[in-house]
C-alpha cells in the first residue's frame, strides 16, 4: 500500500481519491475550497461537488499542500490546466525525486501551448528530473464512484513508473492500460473537449444524430492530425484516450464541455454559461490553445476553428455549421 496525495477535489479528483482509499492506500485529498475540506472531515462527503455520496472513512482532506504531500509516494494532480504551473510552484518545496507524479488534467497551457506533463517538468525539472505520468481515458467521475467498469490509460516515458501506477490504481471497477505515448494520450484527452463543445452545439440546435456522428468522426481525424504532427502515434488516438474519450464526452449528459455547447446552441451567452457552472469546462480554454497549436504545426482543423469562432462570438452556431458544410469538397 502507498501514500497517495490527490491534489484537487472536484468531481474527478474526489472520485480518484475515493477509489484509492477503497483499495487500502493512505490517501490525502487537497482541496482549494475550505468548505470541501470541512464537509469531508465532518461528514465524509464532498457537499460542494459530489453531494449525497459517502466517501471512505480512511480518506482525509486538507487545505494545506505541505500536509497533503508529506510522505507521499504518488502525487495525483486533478486541477484546472490554467493553475497547474502555479500549484506546482507552491508544491515544489514539498516534492521529492522518488515521488511519481500523475497528471489527470485534460487541458493545455494556453499561454505556452504546453501539455500538463510539460508544464510540470518546466517547474520541477530545475530541481530534479520528475517521474511523470499522464492519466486519461473515458471516465465520468460519478460512474467511477458508482463502481461502473471503467478503462483508462496511464502514459509515461518511464515504464516502471507507469507500471507502478497501473498496479497501485487498478481495481475491479477501474482497469488501467499503460502506454509510452504521452503526447498522444495528453492531446487526445485535451482536444476531445473541443469537439465535445461542437457536439453539444448540435444538440442545442435540435439537430439529429447524423451531424453528431459526422462531428465525432471528423473530430477524431482532426485530433489525430494534430497529435501526429506533435509526435504522437496514430494508434493512440484510436484507443481509449482518443476515440474512447471522444465518444463519451460527445454523447454523455455528464460532460461539462458538451453542456457548454448545448447551451451555446440554445442561444445563451458564453459568460452566462460559465458563470453558472461550479466546475471548469476545460474545452473553453483549450480551444484557443488548440487553434494556436494547429497553426504552429500547420495542421488543418476546421471544426476546432469554428468552435473557437463561436466561443469568441465571431459567428453564431448555425453560421458555423453552414460554413463547415460549404467548405470545398475533397476526399476523406
C-alpha positions in Angstrom: 0.0 0.0 0.0 1.1 3.5 -0.9 0.6 7.0 0.5 -1.2 9.0 -2.2 -1.7 12.7 -2.3 -4.6 13.8 -4.6 -4.4 17.5 -5.4 -7.7 18.8 -6.5 -11.1 17.9 -5.0 -13.5 18.4 -7.9 -15.6 15.5 -9.2 -12.7 13.6 -10.8 -10.2 14.3 -8.0 -12.7 13.2 -5.4 -13.6 10.0 -7.4 -10.0 9.1 -7.8 -9.1 9.7 -4.2 -12.1 7.6 -3.0 -11.0 4.8 -5.4 -7.5 4.8 -4.0 -8.8 4.8 -0.4 -11.1 1.9 -1.1 -8.1 -0.1 -2.3 -6.5 0.4 1.1 -4.0 3.2 0.3 -3.4 6.1 2.7 -5.0 9.0 0.8 -5.0 12.7 1.5 -7.2 14.9 -0.7 -6.1 18.5 -1.0 -9.0 21.0 -1.7 -8.8 24.6 -2.5 -12.2 25.2 -1.1 -12.4 25.3 2.8 -16.0 24.1 2.7 -14.9 20.9 0.9 -12.3 20.2 3.5 -14.7 20.8 6.3 -17.5 18.7 4.8 -15.2 15.7 4.1 -13.8 15.9 7.7 -17.1 16.3 9.3 -19.4 14.1 7.2 -17.1 12.1 4.8 -18.9 13.9 1.9 -17.9 16.5 -0.7 -21.0 18.5 -0.4 -19.9 21.1 -3.0 -19.1 18.8 -5.9 -20.5 15.4 -5.0 -23.4 15.9 -2.6 -25.1 12.9 -1.2 -22.2 10.5 -1.9 -20.4 9.0 1.1 -16.6 8.9 0.9 -14.4 6.2 2.6 -13.6 7.0 6.2 -9.9 6.4 5.6 -9.8 9.4 3.1 -8.6 12.5 4.8 -8.8 16.1 3.5 -6.7 19.2 3.9 -6.3 22.7 2.6 -2.6 22.6 3.3 -0.3 21.4 0.4 2.6 20.6 2.7 0.3 18.4 4.8 -1.1 16.7 1.8 2.3 15.9 0.3 4.1 14.8 3.4 5.5 11.3 2.9 3.6 10.8 -0.3 4.8 8.1 -2.8 2.4 9.1 -5.6 1.1 12.6 -6.3 -2.0 12.8 -8.5 -2.9 16.3 -9.7 -6.5 16.9 -10.8 -6.5 20.6 -11.2 -7.6 23.1 -13.9 -4.9 23.4 -16.6 -4.6 27.2 -16.1 -3.5 26.8 -12.5 -1.2 23.8 -12.9 2.1 25.8 -13.0 1.1 27.9 -10.0 0.1 25.0 -7.9 3.3 23.1 -8.7 5.3 26.2 -7.8 3.6 26.1 -4.4 4.1 22.4 -4.1 7.8 22.5 -5.1 9.3 22.8 -1.5 7.5 19.6 -0.5 8.4 17.4 -3.5 11.0 14.7 -3.6 12.7 12.9 -6.6 11.4 9.5 -5.7 7.8 10.6 -6.0 5.7 9.6 -9.0 3.7 12.5 -10.4 0.4 11.6 -12.2 -1.4 14.3 -14.1 -5.1 13.6 -14.6 -5.9 17.1 -16.0 -7.2 17.2 -19.6 -6.2 20.5 -20.9 -3.4 22.7 -22.3 -1.4 25.7 -21.0 -3.0 28.4 -23.2 0.0 30.8 -22.9 2.8 28.4 -23.7 0.8 25.7 -25.6 2.2 23.1 -23.3 0.7 19.8 -22.2 0.4 19.3 -18.5 3.4 17.0 -18.1 5.5 19.6 -19.9 4.2 22.2 -17.5 5.1 20.1 -14.5 8.6 19.3 -15.9 9.1 23.0 -16.5 8.5 23.7 -12.8 10.1 20.7 -11.2 12.8 19.9 -13.7 15.3 22.6 -12.5 15.2 20.9 -9.0 15.2 17.3 -10.1 14.1 15.1 -13.0 10.4 14.3 -12.2 8.9 10.8 -12.8 5.9 11.8 -14.8 2.7 10.0 -15.9 -0.4 11.2 -17.7 -3.8 9.5 -16.8 -6.6 9.8 -19.3 -9.5 8.0 -20.9 -13.3 7.8 -20.9 -14.1 8.3 -17.3 -17.1 10.2 -15.9 -16.4 10.7 -12.2 -19.9 9.8 -11.0 -19.8 6.5 -12.8 -16.4 5.6 -11.3 -17.8 6.5 -7.9 -20.7 4.0 -8.5 -18.2 1.3 -9.4 -19.2 1.1 -13.0 -16.5 -0.7 -15.1 -14.1 1.9 -16.5 -10.9 1.6 -18.5 -8.3 4.3 -18.8 -4.6 4.8 -19.9 -1.6 5.7 -17.9 1.2 7.0 -20.2 4.8 7.7 -19.3 8.3 7.8 -20.7 9.3 5.9 -17.5 8.0 2.4 -18.0 8.5 1.4 -14.3 6.5 4.5 -13.1 3.6 3.7 -15.5 3.5 0.0 -14.3 3.6 1.1 -10.7 0.7 3.4 -11.2 -1.1 0.6 -13.1 -0.7 -1.9 -10.3 -1.5 0.5 -7.5 -4.6 2.1 -9.0 -6.2 -1.0 -10.6 -9.4 -2.3 -9.0 -12.4 -4.4 -10.0 -14.1 -1.3 -11.4 -11.0 0.6 -12.8 -8.8 -1.1 -15.4 -5.6 0.7 -16.5 -3.6 0.2 -19.6 0.0 1.5 -20.0 1.3 3.5 -22.9 4.6 5.1 -23.8 2.9 7.7 -25.9 2.5 10.6 -23.5 1.9 13.1 -26.3 -1.0 11.2 -27.8 -2.6 10.4 -24.5 -2.5 14.1 -23.3 -3.5 15.6 -26.6 -6.3 13.1 -27.1 -7.7 14.0 -23.6 -7.4 17.7 -24.2 -8.7 18.2 -27.8 -11.7 15.9 -27.4 -13.1 18.5 -25.1 -13.2 21.0 -28.1 -15.1 18.5 -30.3 -17.5 17.9 -27.4 -18.4 21.5 -27.4 -19.3 21.2 -31.1 -21.3 18.1 -30.4 -23.2 20.0 -27.7 -24.0 22.8 -30.1 -25.6 20.3 -32.5 -27.7 19.0 -29.6 -28.6 22.5 -28.5 -29.8 23.4 -32.1 -32.1 20.4 -32.0 -30.4 18.6 -34.9 -30.4 14.8 -35.3 -27.9 12.0 -34.9 -26.3 12.5 -38.4 -24.3 15.6 -37.6 -23.2 14.2 -34.2 -21.8 11.1 -35.9 -20.1 13.3 -38.5 -18.6 15.5 -35.8 -17.2 12.6 -33.8 -15.7 11.0 -36.9 -14.2 14.2 -38.4 -13.2 15.4 -35.0 -11.2 12.3 -34.4 -9.5 13.0 -37.8 -8.6 16.5 -36.5 -7.3 15.2 -33.2 -5.2 12.6 -34.9 -3.7 15.0 -37.4 -2.6 17.4 -34.7 -1.3 14.7 -32.3 0.7 13.0 -35.0 2.2 16.4 -36.1 3.3 16.8 -32.4 4.9 13.4 -32.4 2.2 11.1 -31.2 1.4 7.6 -32.5 -1.7 7.3 -34.7 -3.0 4.2 -32.9 -3.1 6.1 -29.6 -5.8 8.3 -31.0 -7.8 5.2 -32.0 -7.7 4.0 -28.4 -9.2 4.9 -25.0 -7.5 8.3 -24.7 -8.6 9.3 -28.2 -11.7 7.7 -29.7 -12.9 6.3 -26.4 -12.9 9.6 -24.5 -14.2 11.5 -27.6 -17.3 9.3 -27.9 -18.0 9.5 -24.2 -17.6 13.3 -24.0 -19.6 14.0 -27.2 -22.6 11.8 -26.2 -22.8 11.7 -22.4 -25.0 14.0 -20.5 -22.4 14.2 -17.7 -20.0 16.0 -20.0 -19.4 19.6 -18.9 -17.9 20.6 -22.3 -20.9 19.1 -24.1 -23.2 21.0 -21.8 -21.5 24.3 -22.7 -22.1 23.5 -26.4 -25.7 22.6 -25.7 -26.3 26.0 -24.0 -24.5 27.8 -26.8 -26.7 26.1 -29.4 -29.7 27.3 -27.5 -28.5 30.9 -27.8 -27.1 31.5 -24.3 -24.0 33.8 -23.9 -20.8 32.1 -23.0 -20.1 34.3 -20.0 -23.6 33.4 -18.5 -23.0 29.7 -19.1 -19.6 29.7 -17.5 -20.8 31.8 -14.6 -23.5 29.2 -13.7 -21.0 26.3 -13.6 -19.2 25.2 -10.5 -16.7 23.0 -12.3 -14.3 24.1 -15.1 -15.1 23.1 -18.7 -11.6 22.7 -20.0 -12.7 22.8 -23.6 -13.4 26.5 -23.4 -9.8 27.5 -22.7 -8.3 24.6 -24.6 -10.0 25.6 -27.9 -7.9 28.7 -28.5 -4.7 26.9 -27.5 -5.6 24.1 -29.9 -6.1 26.6 -32.7 -2.7 28.1 -32.0 -1.1 24.7 -31.8 -2.6 23.8 -35.1 -1.3 27.0 -36.6 2.2 26.3 -35.3 2.3 22.8 -36.8 0.3 23.9 -40.0 -2.5 21.4 -39.3 -6.0 21.9 -40.7 -8.7 21.7 -38.0 -11.9 23.2 -39.4 -14.2 22.0 -36.6 -11.9 23.3 -33.9 -11.6 26.7 -35.7 -15.4 27.1 -35.9 -15.8 26.2 -32.2 -13.2 28.9 -31.4 -15.1 31.4 -33.6 -18.4 30.6 -31.7 -16.7 31.0 -28.3 -15.2 34.3 -29.5 -18.6 35.5 -30.6 -17.5 35.8 -34.2 -20.2 33.6 -35.7 -23.5 32.1 -34.4 -23.7 28.3 -34.1 -25.9 28.0 -37.3 -23.5 30.1 -39.3 -20.6 27.9 -38.1 -22.3 24.7 -39.2 -23.2 26.3 -42.6 -19.6 27.3 -43.2 -18.4 23.7 -42.3 -20.9 22.2 -44.7 -20.0 24.6 -47.5 -16.3 24.0 -47.4 -14.7 22.8 -50.7 -15.3 19.2 -51.5 -12.5 16.7 -51.1 -11.5 13.1 -50.5 -11.9 11.7 -46.9 
